[in-house]
Amino acid sequence: DAKTTQPNSMESNEEEPVHLPCNHSTISGTDYIHWYRQLPSQGPEYVIHGLTSNVNNRMASLAIAEDRKSSTLILHRATLRDAAVYYCILRDVNYGQNFVFGPGTRLSVLP
Amino acid sequence: NAGVMQNPRHLVRRRGQEARLRCSPMKGHSHVYWYRQLPEEGLKFMVYLQKENIIDESGMPKERFSAEFPKEGPSILRIQQVVRGDSAAYFCASSHSDRGGKSGELFFGEGSRLTVL
């Protein structure tokens, strides 16, 4: 699986939008971009994933650069409950293999 | 529909004892993954199993660790002769198929926290 690079930590104010960046310059054409998050003392949970087009769901939006070398997870209105470690992961659609978690971005939300 | 169930949630063992961690995947899921998370660190892949088969164990330590996913019953991660360095949170995840890239989702349990005294 290709490598991703994320900032170690970010801060946001409550009820403001948050843009979490991820660089993946070595992404291949068959790599899906996945985002998971891990709340304190819990297991990771799925947030969103995409291949080429921007994606929206009830939790977040995923904006994918045209060259696919970077992407941004967008939380439209951060809440205190969104404080977590966010992981950006690439996974080849053709391989039944594990998800490789990097260190992720630790998001703090200030009231 | 129950999620991924792991038990025990907390386990304390003395050095040299055995630890058995159980994982029941979501209903209908036949693919199970085990991850380990050391304190203040990220998740590290250990093993990927399908029913009765180990597909990828590239993240498993060569000694003392084993995993199984029998035809009936939960997946078991077994750690023999535990040492203090085994203290960690062990997470299990399941998926419907190995084409996770299309379905996009692994479902994780709450984890089992092993403490070795």
Interface residues (C-beta under 8 A of the other chain):
Chain A: T30 D31 Y32 H34 Y36 Q38 Q42 G43 P44 E45 Y46 H49 V85 Y87 R91 D92 V93 N94 Y95 G96 Q97 N98 F99 V100 F101 G102 P103 G104
Chain B: V4 H31 Y33 Y35 G42 L43 K44 F45 Y48 I55 D56 G59 F91 A93 S97 D98 R99 G100 G101 K102 G104 E105 L106 F107 F108 G109 E110 G111
